[in-house]
């Protein structure tokens, strides 16, 4: 396939998932897309709700007319590195709540007077000022960014429409002379008008807010968002299961569901795997181990993985269970901590960097995933990409991953079949973390896998872009 079709294309991607304090699996999907598009010649712009004009105005070079539409990464990287979680301060701080509501009121009034069209500022990055560490887990993706489209509070405003506080869907009209395509990295109440403007396609990860009662998202608001996204834009899904669930939800409300499936790219990449290969150990891990990699939330059923491990022969065989994922301030995470507190064979690693995560995959004897729901299941895909053995719940998204390659070491088990989980754990062979050759074989496998996988993904995007 001719891979140069992206050369010179300007693709804008919404940054709402990347602006969050915690980068979950869906943020990894966005980072991988940015890396893929940049690798094959596209110029990637981030659509952000941060007010980046402040950074430009504070820059002493702003007075130079030639730099008026330019921005230095050094001026904005701290904003993205810090991230934000407006839900928490909105709940706890009256001052924050009042300020944000006042800002949104002004923003919505301005939007209404402008016939619901967003005003934006397109800022190109000064390449000579680009000083980003590509291996930085939080902001490494910024090294692949060519510019920003700054629209203050755009994501809050779109959510206001999902809450039906606005009477119309906001419009983002950017001429095709400036941007060729807009990708919303998750569903938004947003649309574009006129064929001369860049089309918007929206990525749907999952319907977990409608499947799991513990989600922070309001089910009605999320449903409205899905309705608006499908009504206004072409959508694509990370899995057949996501499309099936959402299609069922929208069946009586919106029948125009003509969408594509584009599986996410693995979160691992060759650069990071090579960097991880150079490390002899991380966090003083020197024993063989199995890996659980996910944010620690209830539907991931971390306690099942812990109990299966404890009831197997692995602790007696000197194995560790490494749980790599953000530990939140929640009752569930406190319970997980209490269960593991007196067990020296279980390591709660909390948040891990991208290099640490790559090291864990490269040196693990097995990946275990006990999740009840997944949009796709990036950890299982990462395991597949390096030919790492995995045992996971028998759910549709994991079946899709297993079907990607016949050369897989994935075993899928019913969530209720405790005996089989434990039997498979009892039979696993340990991976020697001192065995450099075996790690090189995993990297070699990844190189072949990712070449095929990226080509398949690019072909789907080529078809999608040609139709917009």
Secondary structure, 3 states (H helix, E strand, C coil): CCHHHHCCCEEEEECCCCCECCCCHHHHHHHHHHHHHHHCCCEEEEEECCCCHHHHHHCHHHHCHHHCCEECHHHHHHHHHHCECHHHHHHHCHHHHHHHHHHHHHHHHHHHHCCCECCCEEEEECHHHCCCCCCCCCCHHHHHEEEEEECCCHHHHHHHHHCCCCCCCEECCCECCCCCEEEECCCCCEECCCCCECEEEEEECCCHHHHCCCCCCCHHHHHHHHHHHHHHCEEEECCHHHHHHHHHHHCCCCCCCCCEECCCCCCCCHHHHHHHHCCCCCCCCCCCEEEEECCCCHHHCHHHHHHHHHHCCCCCCCCEEEEECCCCCCHHHHHHHHHHCCCCCEEEEECCCHHHHHHHHHHCCEEEECCCCCCCCHHHHHHHHCCCCEEEECCHHHHHHHCCCCCCCEEEECCCCHHHHHHHHHHCCCCCCCCHHHHHHHHHHHHHHHHHHHHHHHHHHHHHHHCC
